[in-house]
Amino acid sequence: MAADYIDTYYRRSLVANQPYPVLARDVAVDVAVVGGGLAGLSTALECARRGLKVALLERHRIAWGASGRNGGFVTAGYATGLETIRRRVNAADADALYRLSMEGVEMVRDNISALDIKGVDPTPGILRVIRYDGGDGIKAYRDEMARRFGEEMRYLAREEVQALTASPVYHQGLYEESGFHFHPLNYALGLAAEIARLGGIVAEGTPVIGIESIGGKHIAQVPGARVTARHIVHCGGGYTDGLERRLRRAYLPIATYVLLTEKLGPLLKEAIRTEAAIADDRRAGDYYRVVDGDRILWGGRITTRVADPADLATLLRRQMVGTYPQLGEVKVDLAWSGLMSYARHLMPQIGRLDAGLWHATGFGGHGMNTTAIAGRVVAQAISGEGDRIRLYEPFGLDWAGGHIGRAAAQLTYWAYQAMDAWRERHNGR
């Protein structure tokens, strides 16, 4: 029996919630995909579109984990910056990787339109704001991205930012017209429906409990059945178990937190006067947007703890009110968390484990576009269409450090918070 979705805004606003059946019979396919989050959905859909017979195997429900619980931001880029990427690869490959991330944005946009997915509500615009006086720096960044990639971002002076976000902490900003925000769980279920329409098997409540390779084929064992496939693609995220040790040791489970306010009515316009989603440039900054007409969906904070803190709603609300004091009396309707998978290098881990065994994991912090393009490059590699997957080879399955790595990640986050606070105190906050 599949574990149902936890209580989130997305769960409450599902257009359709018809479960897919447990796989209870032996099947043979070209590609078996382990994990029904956005990476697995994208991989299965891209394979099915190429005429391959696919089976998508999910332990719980489709997009049960972070794929169906996140902020819903769709923008280009990765969880780490271009300059960090260029420390591992040459300039041409770094630029090619960024263009792949841009392609991922367009893939999501195209899927919403082509499949006419209901309840996704794509809303244009991402507003990136800074909490210190740094206009010259973000102007330079805008110009560089326009020159290298043709990305159009509009610079907003403090007065323009204040007109859109009446917060005393914000200075300048960049408005990304190419980005948008949406309902990720309805989107995920739209992809699943298309996989099924194309003849693919979509199975919920179907954990893969073992994999063996015999005579050039791979057999995924699920409770009471076997899936024989030419290719198996591991697409787990922050909830990945020990099925493939090389993957489990290569990521850190990082928790992120989200709240949903009560309905604000006219009070909303005293704080937020834009339909764009908003995010700051802190290392683990705040990100938020208006949903349901006059509620705020607010995300922020990361920890390496698996269990939710007892005061989760209070912690998030404190950040929101610290940004918008005028919301001091606003009540929290709901708060939740999700586990993301992060590699030490903060890039997705996309590649081949062995002959016929592939992986697409590690999308923490920037997964909406990168899961999409991951599915495409894996499908292209499987079908022999191209080798763009090679661009991700330098970002391999580095050991994440286990418990020591989790402790180091938490300490690093706290250090980043201190650096952000220092910068804001000394640069005009």
C-alpha positions as CSV (number, residue, x, y, z in Angstrom):
1,M,0.0,0.0,0.0
2,A,1.5,3.3,-1.0
3,A,2.0,6.0,1.6
4,D,-0.3,8.9,0.7
5,Y,0.9,12.5,0.3
6,I,1.6,14.5,3.4
7,D,-0.5,17.5,4.1
8,T,0.8,20.4,2.0
9,Y,-0.8,23.2,0.0
10,Y,-0.1,21.1,-3.1
11,R,-1.9,18.1,-1.6
12,R,-4.9,20.2,-0.8
13,S,-5.0,21.7,-4.3
14,L,-4.6,18.6,-6.4
15,V,-6.7,18.5,-9.5
16,A,-6.8,14.7,-9.5
17,N,-5.6,12.2,-6.9
18,Q,-6.3,8.8,-8.5
19,P,-3.6,6.3,-7.3
20,Y,-1.7,4.1,-9.8
21,P,-1.8,0.4,-9.0
22,V,0.9,-1.6,-7.4
23,L,2.8,-3.7,-9.9
24,A,1.8,-7.3,-9.1
25,R,2.9,-9.2,-12.2
26,D,6.2,-9.9,-14.0
27,V,6.9,-7.6,-16.9
28,A,9.6,-7.1,-19.5
29,V,10.5,-3.5,-20.7
30,D,13.3,-1.6,-22.4
31,V,13.8,0.8,-19.5
32,A,12.8,0.5,-15.8
33,V,13.0,3.7,-13.8
34,V,13.4,3.6,-10.1
35,G,11.8,6.5,-8.4
36,G,8.7,8.5,-9.4
37,G,9.9,12.0,-8.6
38,L,10.5,14.6,-11.3
39,A,13.8,13.0,-12.4
40,G,12.2,9.6,-12.8
41,L,9.1,11.1,-14.5
42,S,11.2,13.1,-17.0
43,T,13.4,10.1,-17.8
44,A,10.4,7.7,-18.3
45,L,8.6,10.3,-20.4
46,E,11.6,11.0,-22.6
47,C,12.2,7.3,-23.1
48,A,8.5,6.6,-23.9
49,R,8.5,9.5,-26.5
50,R,11.4,7.7,-28.2
51,G,9.3,4.5,-28.6
52,L,10.9,2.6,-25.7
53,K,8.7,0.5,-23.4
54,V,9.1,1.8,-19.9
55,A,8.1,1.0,-16.3
56,L,8.2,3.7,-13.6
57,L,8.4,2.2,-10.2
58,E,7.7,4.3,-7.1
59,R,7.8,3.2,-3.5
60,H,5.1,5.7,-2.3
61,R,3.1,8.0,-4.6
62,I,4.2,9.9,-7.7
63,A,6.2,13.0,-6.6
64,W,5.7,12.0,-3.0
65,G,9.0,13.5,-1.8
66,A,10.6,16.9,-2.5
67,S,9.4,16.9,-6.1
68,G,5.8,17.5,-4.9
69,R,6.6,19.6,-1.9
70,N,8.9,22.4,-3.1
71,G,8.7,26.1,-3.8
72,G,7.7,25.6,-7.4
73,F,10.3,27.9,-8.9
74,V,11.4,27.1,-12.5
75,T,14.6,29.0,-13.5
76,A,17.8,28.3,-15.3
77,G,21.0,27.4,-13.4
78,Y,22.1,24.9,-10.8
79,A,22.4,24.8,-7.1
80,T,26.0,26.1,-7.5
81,G,27.2,29.0,-9.6
82,L,28.9,29.2,-12.9
83,E,32.3,30.1,-11.5
84,T,32.3,27.0,-9.2
85,I,31.3,24.8,-12.2
86,R,34.3,26.3,-14.2
87,R,36.7,25.1,-11.5
88,R,35.9,21.5,-12.6
89,V,35.4,21.9,-16.3
90,N,36.6,24.2,-19.1
91,A,34.8,27.3,-20.0
92,A,33.1,25.8,-23.1
93,D,31.7,22.9,-21.2
94,A,30.6,25.2,-18.3
95,D,28.6,27.3,-20.8
96,A,27.2,24.2,-22.4
97,L,26.0,22.9,-19.0
98,Y,24.3,26.2,-18.3
99,R,22.6,26.1,-21.7
100,L,21.3,22.6,-20.8
101,S,19.8,24.2,-17.6
102,M,18.0,26.8,-19.8
103,E,16.7,24.0,-22.0
104,G,15.3,22.3,-19.0
105,V,13.2,25.4,-18.2
106,E,11.8,25.3,-21.8
107,M,11.1,21.6,-21.5
108,V,8.9,22.2,-18.4
109,R,7.1,25.1,-20.1
110,D,6.6,23.0,-23.3
111,N,5.2,20.1,-21.3
112,I,2.7,22.2,-19.5
113,S,1.4,23.6,-22.8
114,A,1.6,20.5,-25.0
115,L,0.0,18.2,-22.4
116,D,-2.5,20.8,-21.3
117,I,-1.8,19.9,-17.7
118,K,-4.6,21.2,-15.4
119,G,-4.0,23.0,-12.1
120,V,-0.3,23.8,-12.9
121,D,-1.0,27.6,-13.1
122,P,2.3,28.7,-14.5
123,T,2.9,32.3,-13.5
124,P,5.7,34.3,-15.2
125,G,8.5,36.1,-13.4
126,I,11.1,35.5,-10.8
127,L,12.3,38.5,-8.8
128,R,15.8,38.1,-7.2
129,V,16.5,40.6,-4.5
130,I,19.5,41.4,-2.3
131,R,19.6,42.5,1.3
132,Y,22.5,44.8,1.0
133,D,23.5,47.7,-1.3
134,G,25.1,45.9,-4.3
135,G,23.6,47.4,-7.4
136,D,26.8,47.5,-9.3
137,G,27.5,43.8,-8.8
138,I,24.1,42.6,-9.9
139,K,24.2,44.9,-13.0
140,A,27.5,43.3,-13.9
141,Y,26.0,39.8,-13.5
142,R,23.0,40.8,-15.6
143,D,25.3,42.1,-18.4
144,E,27.4,38.9,-18.3
145,M,24.4,36.6,-18.5
146,A,23.0,38.6,-21.4
147,R,26.3,38.5,-23.3
148,R,27.1,34.8,-22.7
149,F,23.6,33.2,-22.9
150,G,21.2,35.8,-24.2
151,E,19.3,35.8,-20.8
152,E,17.2,38.9,-20.3
153,M,17.0,40.2,-16.8
154,R,15.8,43.6,-15.9
155,Y,17.6,45.6,-13.2
156,L,15.4,47.1,-10.5
157,A,16.7,50.0,-8.3
158,R,15.7,50.1,-4.6
159,E,12.7,52.3,-5.3
160,E,11.4,49.8,-7.8
161,V,12.0,46.8,-5.5
162,Q,10.2,48.6,-2.7
163,A,7.2,49.3,-5.0
164,L,6.9,45.5,-5.5
165,T,8.0,44.3,-2.1
166,A,7.4,46.6,0.8
167,S,10.2,45.2,2.9
168,P,12.8,47.3,4.8
169,V,15.5,44.7,4.2
170,Y,15.6,44.7,0.4
171,H,17.8,46.9,-1.8
172,Q,18.2,46.2,-5.5
173,G,16.9,43.3,-7.6
174,L,16.8,41.5,-10.9
175,Y,13.6,40.5,-12.6
176,E,13.9,37.2,-14.7
177,E,11.2,37.2,-17.4
178,S,12.1,33.7,-18.6
179,G,11.5,32.1,-15.2
180,F,8.1,31.2,-13.8
181,H,6.5,29.4,-10.8
182,F,3.9,26.7,-10.7
183,H,2.2,23.8,-8.9
184,P,4.8,21.0,-9.1
185,L,2.6,18.2,-7.9
186,N,-0.1,18.7,-10.5
187,Y,2.7,19.0,-13.1
188,A,4.2,15.7,-12.0
189,L,0.9,13.9,-12.2
190,G,0.4,15.3,-15.6
191,L,3.7,13.8,-16.7
192,A,2.7,10.4,-15.2
193,A,-0.6,10.5,-17.1
194,E,1.3,11.1,-20.4
195,I,3.6,8.2,-19.7
196,A,0.6,5.9,-19.1
197,R,-1.1,7.2,-22.3
198,L,2.0,6.3,-24.3
199,G,1.8,2.7,-23.0
200,G,4.3,3.0,-20.1
201,I,3.7,1.2,-16.8
202,V,3.3,3.6,-13.8
203,A,3.3,1.7,-10.5
204,E,2.9,3.2,-7.1
205,G,3.4,1.4,-3.8
206,T,6.1,-0.6,-5.6
207,P,9.5,-0.5,-4.0
208,V,12.4,-2.0,-5.8
209,I,14.0,-4.3,-3.2
210,G,16.9,-5.8,-5.3
211,I,18.5,-5.7,-8.7
212,E,20.5,-8.4,-10.4
213,S,22.1,-8.6,-13.8
214,I,21.9,-11.8,-15.9
215,G,23.0,-12.3,-19.5
216,G,23.0,-8.6,-20.4
217,K,19.6,-7.9,-18.8
218,H,18.8,-6.4,-15.5
219,I,16.0,-7.7,-13.2
220,A,14.4,-5.3,-10.7
221,Q,12.8,-7.3,-7.9
222,V,9.6,-5.8,-6.4
223,P,7.4,-7.5,-3.8
224,G,5.7,-10.4,-5.6
225,A,7.0,-9.5,-9.1
226,R,10.0,-9.0,-11.3
227,V,10.8,-6.3,-13.9
228,T,13.2,-7.4,-16.6
229,A,14.8,-4.5,-18.5
230,R,17.7,-3.7,-20.8
231,H,18.3,-0.5,-18.9
232,I,17.6,0.5,-15.3
233,V,17.8,4.2,-14.3
234,H,18.1,5.1,-10.6
235,C,16.2,8.4,-10.0
236,G,15.9,8.5,-6.2
237,G,16.2,11.7,-4.2
238,G,16.5,12.6,-0.5
239,Y,14.5,9.5,0.5
240,T,16.8,7.1,-1.4
241,D,17.4,3.8,0.5
242,G,20.4,1.5,0.3
243,L,19.4,-0.2,-3.0
244,E,22.5,1.1,-4.8
245,R,25.3,1.8,-2.3
246,R,27.3,3.9,-4.7
247,L,24.4,6.4,-4.9
248,R,23.5,6.3,-1.2
249,R,27.0,7.2,-0.1
250,A,27.3,10.1,-2.7
251,Y,24.6,12.4,-1.4
252,L,23.5,14.2,1.8
253,P,19.8,14.3,2.7
254,I,19.1,18.0,3.4
255,A,15.8,19.2,4.8
256,T,14.1,22.3,3.6
257,Y,11.0,23.9,5.1
258,V,7.8,25.6,3.7
259,L,4.8,27.3,5.3
260,L,1.4,28.4,4.0
261,T,-0.2,31.5,5.6
262,E,-3.9,32.0,6.2
263,K,-5.8,34.1,3.7
264,L,-4.5,37.7,4.0
265,G,-7.1,39.7,2.1
266,P,-6.1,43.4,1.7
267,L,-3.2,42.9,4.0
268,L,-1.3,41.1,1.2
269,K,-0.8,44.3,-0.8
270,E,0.8,46.0,2.2
271,A,3.7,43.6,1.7
272,I,3.8,42.0,-1.7
273,R,2.5,43.7,-4.9
274,T,3.7,41.4,-7.6
275,E,2.7,38.1,-9.1
276,A,6.3,37.1,-9.6
277,A,7.9,34.7,-7.2
278,I,10.6,36.2,-5.0
279,A,13.9,35.0,-3.7
280,D,17.0,36.5,-2.1
281,D,20.6,35.7,-2.8
282,R,21.5,34.3,0.6
283,R,23.2,30.9,0.6
284,A,20.0,29.2,1.9
285,G,17.8,32.2,1.4
286,D,14.1,32.9,1.6
287,Y,11.9,32.1,-1.4
288,Y,8.2,32.7,-1.6
289,R,5.2,33.5,-3.8
290,V,1.5,34.3,-3.6
291,V,-0.8,31.3,-4.1
292,D,-4.6,30.8,-3.9
293,G,-5.1,34.5,-4.5
294,D,-4.0,35.9,-1.2
295,R,-1.9,33.4,0.7
296,I,1.9,33.3,0.9
297,L,3.8,30.1,0.4
298,W,7.1,30.8,2.1
299,G,10.2,28.5,2.1
300,G,13.6,28.8,3.7
301,R,16.2,27.4,6.0
302,I,18.0,24.1,5.5
303,T,19.2,21.5,8.0
304,T,20.7,18.1,8.0
305,R,18.2,16.8,10.5
306,V,15.7,14.3,9.1
307,A,12.9,14.9,11.7
308,D,11.0,18.2,11.6
309,P,11.8,20.6,14.4
310,A,8.9,20.9,16.9
311,D,8.7,24.6,16.2
312,L,8.9,24.4,12.4
313,A,6.0,26.9,11.8
314,T,7.4,29.3,14.3
315,L,10.9,29.3,12.8
316,L,9.6,30.0,9.3
317,R,7.1,32.6,10.5
318,R,9.9,34.4,12.3
319,Q,11.8,34.7,9.0
320,M,8.7,36.0,7.2
321,V,7.9,38.6,9.8
322,G,11.6,39.6,10.0
323,T,11.3,40.4,6.3
324,Y,7.8,41.9,6.4
325,P,7.1,43.3,9.9
326,Q,3.6,44.4,8.7
327,L,2.7,40.6,8.7
328,G,3.3,40.3,12.4
329,E,-0.2,39.2,13.2
330,V,-0.5,36.7,10.3
331,K,-1.3,33.1,11.3
332,V,0.3,30.0,9.7
333,D,-2.2,27.6,8.2
334,L,0.2,24.8,7.5
335,A,3.9,24.0,7.5
336,W,5.8,21.0,6.1
337,S,9.3,19.8,5.0
338,G,10.9,17.7,2.4
339,L,14.3,16.0,2.0
340,M,16.4,16.9,-0.9
341,S,19.6,15.1,-2.1
342,Y,22.7,17.2,-2.4
343,A,26.1,16.1,-3.7
344,R,29.2,17.7,-2.2
345,H,29.9,19.6,-5.4
346,L,26.2,20.8,-5.5
347,M,25.7,19.6,-9.1
348,P,23.3,16.9,-10.3
349,Q,24.8,13.4,-10.5
350,I,23.9,12.1,-14.0
351,G,25.6,9.3,-15.7
352,R,26.2,5.6,-16.1
353,L,27.0,3.2,-13.3
354,D,27.6,0.1,-15.4
355,A,26.4,-1.3,-18.7
356,G,22.7,-0.7,-18.8
357,L,22.7,0.9,-15.3
358,W,22.2,4.7,-15.1
359,H,21.5,7.3,-12.5
360,A,20.0,10.8,-12.3
361,T,20.1,12.1,-8.7
362,G,21.3,15.0,-6.6
363,F,19.0,17.8,-7.7
364,G,18.7,19.5,-4.3
365,G,18.2,23.2,-4.3
366,H,17.5,23.6,-8.1
367,G,15.5,20.7,-9.4
368,M,12.7,21.8,-11.5
369,N,14.7,22.5,-14.6
370,T,17.6,20.1,-14.0
371,T,15.4,17.0,-13.5
372,A,13.8,17.8,-16.8
373,I,17.1,18.0,-18.7
374,A,18.5,15.0,-16.9
375,G,15.7,12.9,-18.2
376,R,16.4,14.0,-21.7
377,V,20.1,13.4,-21.7
378,V,19.7,10.0,-20.1
379,A,17.1,9.0,-22.7
380,Q,19.3,10.3,-25.5
381,A,22.2,8.2,-24.2
382,I,20.0,5.1,-23.9
383,S,18.6,5.5,-27.4
384,G,22.0,6.3,-29.0
385,E,20.9,9.8,-30.0
386,G,23.7,11.7,-28.4
387,D,26.3,12.0,-25.6
388,R,25.4,15.2,-23.9
389,I,25.3,13.2,-20.7
390,R,29.1,13.3,-20.8
391,L,29.0,17.0,-19.7
392,Y,28.0,15.8,-16.2
393,E,30.9,13.3,-15.9
394,P,33.2,15.6,-13.9
395,F,30.5,15.8,-11.3
396,G,30.5,12.2,-10.2
397,L,29.6,10.2,-7.2
398,D,32.0,11.8,-4.8
399,W,31.7,10.4,-1.3
400,A,29.5,12.8,0.7
401,G,31.1,12.0,4.0
402,G,28.3,10.1,5.8
403,H,27.5,11.4,9.3
404,I,30.6,13.5,9.2
405,G,29.5,15.1,6.0
406,R,26.1,15.9,7.4
407,A,27.7,17.6,10.4
408,A,30.1,19.5,8.1
409,A,27.2,20.6,5.9
410,Q,25.3,22.0,8.9
411,L,28.4,23.8,10.1
412,T,29.0,25.2,6.6
413,Y,25.4,26.5,6.5
414,W,25.8,28.2,9.8
415,A,29.0,29.8,8.6
416,Y,27.3,31.1,5.5
417,Q,24.5,32.5,7.6
418,A,27.1,34.4,9.6
419,M,28.8,35.7,6.5
420,D,25.4,36.8,5.1
421,A,24.6,38.7,8.3
422,W,28.0,40.4,8.3
423,R,27.6,41.5,4.7
424,E,24.1,42.9,5.4
425,R,25.3,44.8,8.5
426,H,28.3,46.4,6.7
427,N,26.7,47.1,3.3
428,G,23.7,49.2,4.0
429,R,21.0,47.0,5.6
